[in-house]
Amino acid sequence: MSVTINQPKNKKQQLLDTALALFVNQGIYATSTASIAKTAGVATGTLFHHFPSKDALVLELYKNIKQEFALQIAPFELDATRLEQQAKVIWQQAIDWALANAEQQQFCLLVMQYQPLSANTKAQIFADEFGFLKEIMLFGQQHQLIANYPIELMLESAHGQFLTSSQFFINNTELAQDAKYREAAFNLFWQSFTR
C-alpha cells in the first residue's frame, strides 16, 4: 500500500502565491516584503534569496501570470474569411480566463499603475506573450479588414478594452455568462478596429 504525501510548495512559489493575495487585498505599494515573508511563513532572507527586491517579485509574478494566460489562448491559422470569428474565439477565451482567475486579473490591473515597472517593461512582456495579437492585426490590415491605425496604439487599446471588459464581468458575475453582454463586449472591441 502506497501513501501519498502532499509535498509543501517550494518556497519561491509559496512567496509568489502569498504576494499575489497580499497585493490584491492590500495593494502593491502597501504590501511590504516583510509582510509577504511573514504571511508565507518564511524568513525575510529567504524572500531576498529568491527575489532581490519587491520590484523583482512583482515583475516575476506579472510575467508568470501573463505566460499562464497566453497559454490558454488557442492559436490557429489565420483565415481572412473568418478573422472576426477567430478574434471572437480569442476574446471569449481571454474573458473566460479572467473570470476563472479573478485574483490574477486584479493583480494585472494593479501592475498597470505600478510605476517602478516601466511602461517599456510592461509593453515588452505583453509583446512577448501576446505577439499573436500583433499578427492578427497586421493580417487584418493586409486584408483590409482592420483599420490601418498604428499597431502600437491598437495593441494598447485592445489591452485596455480587455481589462475594462474583464473587470466589468468580474464585478458583475451575474452578467458574465449573459450572451447579450458578452456579445456586446466583443463588438465594442472589434468595431473599434474594423474599417
N, C-alpha and C positions, 0 to 999 in steps of 0.2 A: 504494500500500500504506500503510495507516494503522498506526501504532504506538500501542498503549495503554500509557500510563504510569500506574502506580499513584501517585495523589496521596497524600502523607502525611496522616494525620489532622490536623484542626485542633488547635491546642494545647489548647484548652479540653477537647475530647473526649479527647485524649491524657491530660490530667491526671485527668479523671473515671475513665477506664479504669484508669490506674495506681493511683489512690486506692482503687478497688474491690478490686483484687488485694491491695494492701498492708493495707487494713482487714481483709479476710477472713483473711489469713495472719498478721497481727501483732496485730490488734485496733485499734479506733478510737483508744482512749486512747494506745496505744503507738506510733502512727504520727504522725510529725511532718510538718509542711508541708515542711520542708527535705528530708526523705527522699522525699516524693512528688515534689517538683520534680526532685530528682537522678535518681530512677529513671525519671521521664518524659523526662529529657534536656532540661529547660528551666531557666531561671533562676528562683530563688525569687520575684523580682519579677514574672515572668510569671504565676506562680500567683496572686499577690496582685492582679494586674491583673484576673484573671477571678473570683477569689473573695476577698473582703475578710478572710476568716478560715477556719479549718478547719471551724468550725461551718457556715458558709455553703456550703462544699464538700459536707459531709455532707448538709445539707438538700437541695441541688440534686440530688445523686446519688440520695437517697431518693425525691424527687419523680419524677425521671426513671424510676426502676425501677418505682414504683407506677403511673405513667402507662402504661408499656410493658405491664405486667401487666394492667391494666384493659382495654387494647385487645385482649387475647387472649380475653376473655370475651365470648361471643356473646350480645348482647341479643335478647330476644324478647318477644312479648306474653304477659303472664301469663294462665294459664288455671287456674282453681280445680280443675278435674277432673284436671289434670296437674301440679300445683305440685310435688309430690315429685319427679317425673321431671325437671322443669325445673331444680329445685335440684340434682339429681344431675348433670345435664349440666354445670352451672356448677362444681360441686365437682370433678368429674373434669378439666375444663379447667384449673382452678386447680392441681390436683395435677400435671397434666402439665406446666404451665408451670414449676412449681417444680423438677421433675425435670430439665427441659431447661435451666434457668437456676439451677443449684445455687449458684453463687457469689453471684448477686444475692439469692437467698433467704437465704443465710448472712448477708449484709450486713443484710438487713431484720431478722433476729433480733438482730444486734448493736445496731442502732439502737434497738430496744425497750428496751435497757438503757443507752442513751447519754443521760445526764442533761442535758447542755446543750440538747438539743432538748426542749422542754416536752411534757408529755402532751397539752396542748391543740393544739400544733402537729402532733403525730403524728396525733391524732384528726381534725383538720381535713383533713389530707392524705388520710387514709383515707376520710372522708366525701365529699370532692371526687371521688375516683377510684372509689369503690365505693358511690355513692349508690343504685345499683340493689339492693344488698342490703337497705337500709332499706326500699325499695319492696316487695321480695319479702316481708319480714317483716310490714309493715303490711297488705299484700294478704292474706297468710295469716291474720293476726289478724282482719281484716274478714270473712273467710270461715270463721272458726272452725276453721282448720286448724293454726294455730300458737298456742301458749300466749300469753296476754296478759301477758307479762312486760315490764318496762321495755325499750324499744328499745335504749337506750344500753348496757345490760347485755348484751343479746342480741348486739349487734354486737361488743362486746369479747370475749364468749365465743366467737362464731363465728371471730373473728380468731385467738384463742388455739388453738382446735381445729385450724384450718387450719395454723398454724405448727407445732404439735406433730405433726400427721399428715404434713405435707410433710417435716419433719425426720426422722421415722421412716423414710420411704421413701428419702430421700437417704442415710441411714446404713445402710439395708438394701436395697440396689439389687436384690438377688435376689428381693425380695418386692414390688417396685414395680409389677410387672405381674401379680401374683397376684390373680386375681379375688376370692378369698375375703377377702384383706386389704383390697383396695380397697373392696369392698362393706362390710366391717366398719367401715372408717374413715368412710365416708359415713353409715352407720347410727348410729354413735356421735354424729356431728354432728347429723343430722336428728332423732333421737329425743330429743335434749336440748331441742328446741324445740317438739315437737308435743304436742298435748293428750292 
